[in-house]
Amino acid sequence: MGAINRDSSSGTKGDISPFQALFTALAATIGNGNVAGVATAIAIGGPGAAFWMWTVALFGMATKYAEVILGVKHRIEAKDGTMLGGPMVYLNEGLGMRRLSLFFAISALLGGIGAGNMTQSNSVALVLFSDFGIPKWFSGAAIALALWMVIIGGIRRIGSFAARLVPSMAMIYVTSCLIILIVNISELPAALSLIVNSAFTGTAATGGFAGATVARAMAYGFRRGTVSSEAGIGTAAIAHGAARTADPHKQGLIGMMGVFIDTMVVSSMTALVLVSTGAWSSGLISTEMTAMAFESVLPYGSFIIAVVSALFGFTTMVGWAYYCEQSLRYIGGLKFSIPFRWIYCGLAGFGAIFQVKPLWDWADIFMGFMVFANLTALVALSGEVKKISRR
């Protein structure tokens, strides 16, 4: 962990080390989508969805590289000395598209409050209630307090928190998956073969699985790979824009690691466990399917899934707190930062108690807006990315 926090560019502008920026971005991307989302994609699209998830991740790495390069190159320094980067900044600074930059910032703020905060706290509270009987109001209060303790210190505390917790929670989950795969090592070749074959031939109905076409496997694989890594949405550029570095290219390479870790490691482990244990054809969906796969090998498998889901949901809330705040700062300036942190924590508490299903649809709309604005910038500024990468 010391090597991760070591900063070779301590003399340059920035708020956190290059790898703390990576883990801040990963805090927002490694979430329940890696557990429940992958299971849902395979439950509907079949094992072949995992193959298309891997395919889109390769393109996602290139997209993330470009986002991070532009985030570092065009970032600006706020009046308090902290950095402000992301699509809203390079849309304005690099292209002069002030209105589109505000459009992105507003979409990120509203979408983040929904998908990155209230829906996450609701999921965490639901897991804690169903598995441990903890009242939702108590979970909401605890989540709001814990969230306040992290984000009230700003990006430096968020970066430090992410660099400590994200690798640990990912390691716990990946290690648990590896144990299951080792126990079922004889099933692994067949599982990989099924994933590849299903990607091109579809999947016949079996067990509780209703069957899936190639088109459905592709659709859910692409969706899961894109949503999980957030490549194309542009949020990673906000976190990496705070890195202490003078080299956009080097930070871009670090940013690419985020897609690899999130999709090719964490999500892939989930997919292989689901297929090798046979849980994919159980008829279950979401977290229930993953919990069944864990329970088939590990004595306290469902307990591990419950804890991991809670941690993944919480770190997602922390990462999105920074994205939302930076978007608000771009719109209205520094004066809103502290009040926003209090409001964000309060909304997390309410989200745990009340039904927030409509927020998922609401957030998806704003995420689509973010992708539109960000991809417009990536295409228009592709020449800059090419120059930096060649140099």
C-alpha positions in Angstrom: 0.0 0.0 0.0 2.9 2.3 0.6 4.0 1.9 -3.0 0.5 2.9 -4.2 0.5 6.1 -2.1 4.1 7.1 -3.0 4.0 10.1 -5.3 6.8 10.7 -7.7 5.2 14.0 -8.9 4.8 15.6 -5.5 6.2 18.9 -6.9 3.4 19.3 -9.5 -0.1 20.7 -9.1 -2.8 18.4 -7.9 -4.7 17.3 -4.8 -4.0 13.5 -4.6 -1.4 11.0 -5.8 -1.9 9.4 -9.3 -2.9 6.1 -7.8 -5.3 7.7 -5.2 -7.0 9.2 -8.3 -7.3 5.7 -9.8 -8.8 4.3 -6.6 -11.2 7.2 -6.3 -12.5 6.4 -9.8 -12.6 2.7 -8.9 -14.6 3.5 -5.8 -17.4 4.8 -8.0 -17.1 2.0 -10.6 -16.6 -1.1 -8.5 -20.1 -1.5 -7.1 -23.1 -3.8 -6.9 -23.1 -3.9 -10.7 -20.1 -6.2 -10.5 -22.1 -8.6 -8.3 -25.7 -8.1 -9.1 -25.4 -6.5 -12.5 -23.2 -9.3 -14.0 -25.6 -11.9 -12.6 -28.6 -10.1 -14.1 -26.8 -9.9 -17.5 -26.1 -13.6 -17.6 -29.6 -14.5 -16.2 -31.2 -12.7 -19.2 -28.5 -12.9 -21.9 -27.0 -16.2 -21.0 -23.3 -17.0 -20.4 -22.4 -15.4 -23.8 -23.1 -12.0 -22.2 -19.7 -12.3 -20.4 -17.8 -12.6 -23.7 -19.4 -9.4 -25.0 -18.7 -7.7 -21.7 -15.0 -8.5 -22.2 -15.1 -7.3 -25.8 -16.6 -3.9 -24.9 -14.0 -3.5 -22.1 -11.2 -3.5 -24.6 -12.8 -0.5 -26.3 -13.6 1.0 -22.9 -9.9 1.0 -22.0 -9.1 3.2 -25.1 -12.0 5.5 -24.3 -10.9 5.8 -20.6 -7.4 6.6 -21.8 -8.6 9.5 -23.9 -10.9 10.8 -21.1 -8.1 10.9 -18.5 -5.6 12.6 -20.9 -8.1 15.4 -21.6 -9.1 15.6 -17.9 -5.5 16.2 -16.9 -4.5 18.4 -19.9 -7.5 20.9 -19.6 -8.0 20.9 -15.8 -8.1 24.3 -14.1 -7.1 25.5 -10.6 -9.9 26.7 -8.4 -9.6 29.7 -6.1 -8.9 27.4 -3.1 -6.0 25.8 -4.9 -7.7 22.5 -5.7 -8.0 21.2 -9.2 -11.2 21.0 -11.3 -11.2 18.6 -14.2 -13.6 16.5 -16.2 -15.7 16.6 -19.4 -17.4 19.9 -18.3 -13.9 21.5 -18.2 -12.5 20.1 -21.4 -15.7 20.9 -23.3 -15.3 24.5 -22.3 -11.5 24.9 -22.2 -10.7 22.7 -25.2 -13.7 23.4 -27.4 -15.3 26.6 -26.1 -18.7 24.8 -25.7 -19.9 26.5 -22.6 -23.5 25.5 -22.9 -22.7 21.8 -23.5 -20.2 21.9 -20.6 -23.0 23.1 -18.3 -25.3 20.5 -19.7 -22.8 17.8 -18.8 -22.3 19.2 -15.3 -26.0 19.4 -14.5 -26.6 15.9 -15.8 -23.7 14.6 -13.7 -25.0 16.3 -10.6 -28.6 15.1 -10.9 -27.7 11.6 -12.3 -25.1 11.2 -9.5 -27.5 12.1 -6.7 -29.9 9.4 -8.1 -27.7 6.5 -9.3 -24.6 7.2 -7.2 -26.2 8.1 -3.9 -29.9 7.4 -3.1 -30.3 4.2 -5.0 -27.0 2.9 -3.6 -28.0 3.6 0.0 -31.3 1.9 -0.7 -29.6 -1.2 -2.0 -27.2 -1.3 1.0 -30.0 -0.9 3.5 -32.0 -3.6 1.7 -29.1 -6.0 2.0 -28.5 -5.3 5.6 -32.2 -5.7 6.4 -32.8 -8.9 4.5 -29.6 -10.6 5.7 -29.1 -9.2 9.2 -32.5 -7.8 10.1 -31.1 -4.3 10.6 -33.9 -1.7 10.3 -33.6 0.5 7.3 -33.9 3.8 9.3 -30.9 2.7 11.3 -28.9 1.7 8.2 -29.8 5.1 6.7 -28.5 7.0 9.7 -25.3 5.0 9.9 -24.7 5.3 6.1 -25.2 9.1 6.3 -22.9 9.4 9.3 -20.1 7.3 7.8 -20.4 9.1 4.5 -20.2 12.5 6.2 -17.0 11.4 8.0 -15.4 10.6 4.7 -16.5 13.3 2.3 -16.5 16.3 4.7 -12.7 16.3 4.4 -12.9 16.8 0.6 -10.9 15.0 -2.1 -7.8 14.4 0.0 -9.7 12.4 2.6 -11.8 10.7 -0.2 -8.6 9.7 -2.0 -7.0 8.4 1.1 -10.1 6.4 2.0 -10.4 5.0 -1.5 -6.8 3.9 -1.6 -7.2 1.9 1.6 -10.7 0.4 1.3 -11.1 -0.2 -2.5 -8.1 -2.6 -2.9 -9.0 -4.4 0.3 -12.7 -5.0 -0.5 -11.8 -6.0 -4.1 -9.2 -8.5 -2.8 -11.7 -10.1 -0.4 -14.2 -10.6 -3.2 -11.6 -11.8 -5.8 -10.0 -14.2 -3.3 -13.4 -15.6 -2.5 -14.1 -16.1 -6.2 -10.7 -17.8 -6.7 -11.4 -20.3 -3.9 -14.7 -21.2 -5.6 -12.9 -21.5 -9.0 -10.2 -23.7 -7.5 -12.7 -26.0 -5.9 -14.5 -26.2 -9.3 -11.3 -26.2 -11.4 -12.5 -29.3 -13.4 -15.6 -27.3 -14.5 -13.6 -24.2 -15.6 -12.7 -25.3 -19.2 -16.4 -26.2 -19.9 -17.4 -22.9 -18.4 -15.1 -20.9 -20.7 -16.2 -22.9 -23.7 -19.9 -22.3 -22.9 -19.2 -18.5 -22.5 -17.5 -18.3 -25.9 -19.9 -20.6 -27.8 -23.0 -18.9 -26.3 -21.7 -15.6 -27.5 -22.0 -16.7 -31.2 -24.8 -19.4 -31.1 -27.1 -18.3 -28.3 -28.1 -20.3 -25.3 -30.7 -23.0 -25.2 -33.2 -23.2 -22.3 -31.9 -25.3 -19.4 -32.8 -25.6 -15.8 -34.5 -22.4 -14.8 -32.9 -20.5 -17.7 -35.4 -19.5 -20.4 -32.8 -19.4 -23.3 -31.3 -16.4 -25.0 -30.3 -15.3 -28.6 -27.0 -13.9 -29.7 -28.5 -10.5 -30.0 -29.7 -10.6 -26.4 -26.3 -11.8 -25.2 -24.6 -9.0 -27.0 -27.0 -6.3 -25.7 -26.7 -7.3 -22.1 -22.9 -7.9 -22.3 -22.3 -4.5 -23.9 -24.6 -2.8 -21.4 -22.9 -4.4 -18.4 -19.4 -3.7 -19.7 -20.2 0.0 -20.4 -22.1 0.7 -17.2 -19.7 -1.2 -15.0 -16.5 0.6 -16.1 -18.3 4.0 -16.8 -16.0 4.3 -19.9 -17.6 6.9 -22.2 -19.5 8.6 -19.4 -16.5 10.8 -18.5 -16.6 10.6 -14.7 -13.1 9.1 -14.4 -11.7 12.3 -15.9 -13.0 14.2 -12.9 -11.1 12.0 -10.4 -7.9 11.8 -12.5 -8.0 15.5 -13.0 -7.1 15.9 -9.4 -4.0 13.8 -9.6 -0.6 15.3 -8.9 1.0 14.7 -12.3 2.5 16.7 -15.1 2.1 13.9 -17.6 -1.4 13.3 -19.1 -0.2 10.3 -21.0 1.1 8.5 -17.9 -2.1 9.3 -16.0 -4.1 8.0 -19.0 -2.3 4.7 -18.8 -3.2 4.5 -15.1 -6.8 5.4 -16.0 -6.9 2.4 -18.4 -6.1 0.1 -15.4 -9.5 1.1 -13.9 -11.4 -0.6 -16.8 -9.2 -3.7 -16.6 -9.6 -4.1 -12.8 -13.3 -3.4 -12.8 -14.4 -5.5 -15.8 -11.6 -7.9 -16.7 -10.9 -8.9 -13.1 -13.8 -8.2 -10.7 -16.7 -8.7 -13.1 -15.0 -11.6 -14.9 -14.6 -13.4 -11.6 -18.3 -13.1 -11.0 -19.1 -14.4 -14.4 -16.8 -17.4 -14.1 -18.1 -18.3 -10.7 -21.7 -18.2 -11.9 -21.1 -20.3 -14.9 -18.7 -22.9 -13.4 -21.0 -23.5 -10.4 -24.1 -23.8 -12.6 -25.9 -21.0 -10.7 -26.5 -19.2 -14.0 -29.3 -21.7 -15.0 -31.0 -21.7 -11.5 -33.7 -19.2 -12.5 -32.5 -16.8 -9.9 -31.4 -13.2 -10.8 -29.2 -10.4 -9.4 -27.5 -10.8 -6.0 -29.6 -13.9 -5.2 -27.8 -15.8 -8.0 -24.4 -14.8 -6.9 -25.2 -15.7 -3.3 -26.3 -19.1 -4.4 -23.0 -19.7 -6.3 -21.0 -18.6 -3.2 -23.1 -20.8 -0.9 -22.4 -23.8 -3.0 -18.8 -23.8 -2.0 -18.2 -21.4 0.9 -19.8 -22.0 4.3 -20.8 -18.4 4.8 -21.1 -17.5 1.1 -24.3 -15.4 1.4 -22.8 -13.5 4.3 -19.7 -12.6 2.2 -22.0 -11.4 -0.6 -24.0 -9.3 1.8 -20.9 -7.6 3.3 -19.3 -7.1 -0.1 -22.5 -5.6 -1.5 -22.7 -3.2 1.4 -19.1 -2.1 0.9 -19.4 -1.8 -2.8 -22.5 0.3 -2.5 -20.9 2.6 0.1 -17.7 3.2 -1.9 -19.8 4.0 -5.0 -21.5 6.7 -2.9 -18.2 8.1 -1.8 -16.8 8.3 -5.4 -20.0 9.9 -6.7 -20.0 12.5 -3.9 -16.8 13.9 -5.4 -18.1 13.8 -9.0 -21.3 15.6 -8.0 -19.5 18.2 -5.9 -17.1 19.0 -8.7 -20.0 19.4 -11.1 -21.7 21.7 -8.7 -18.5 23.7 -8.2 -18.2 24.2 -12.0 -21.8 25.4 -12.2 -21.9 27.7 -9.1 -18.5 28.0 -7.6 -16.8 27.0 -4.3 -19.5 28.4 -2.0 -21.7 25.4 -2.5 -19.2 22.7 -1.6 -19.7 22.4 2.2 -23.5 22.8 2.1 -23.6 20.2 -0.7 -21.7 17.6 1.4 -24.3 17.9 4.1 -27.2 17.7 1.7 -25.6 14.7 -0.1 -25.3 12.8 3.2 -28.9 13.7 4.2 -30.2 12.4 0.8 -28.3 9.1 1.4 -30.2 8.7 4.7 -33.6 9.3 3.0 -32.7 7.0 0.1 -32.2 4.1 2.5 -35.7 4.5 3.9 -37.9 5.3 1.0 -38.6 3.5 -2.3 -36.3 5.0 -5.0 -37.1 2.8 -8.0 -38.1 5.8 -10.2 -34.6 7.2 -9.6 -33.0 4.4 -11.6 -34.9 5.4 -14.7 -34.2 9.1 -13.9 -30.5 8.4 -13.5 -30.3 6.4 -16.7 -31.6 9.4 -18.7 -29.0 11.7 -17.2 -26.2 9.1 -17.8 -27.3 9.1 -21.5 -26.9 12.9 -21.5 -23.4 12.6 -20.0 -22.4 10.1 -22.6 -23.6 12.3 -25.5 -21.7 15.4 -24.2 -18.6 13.5 -23.4 -18.4 11.6 -26.7 -18.8 14.8 -28.5 -15.7 16.1 -26.8 -13.7 12.9 -27.3 -14.4 13.0 -31.0 -13.7 16.7 -31.4 -10.5 16.5 -29.3 -9.2 13.2 -30.7 -6.3 15.1 -32.4 -5.0 16.3 -29.1 -5.1 12.8 -27.6 -3.2 11.5 -30.7 -0.5 14.1 -30.3 0.0 13.5 -26.6 0.1 9.7 -27.0 2.6 10.0 -29.8 4.8 12.4 -27.9 
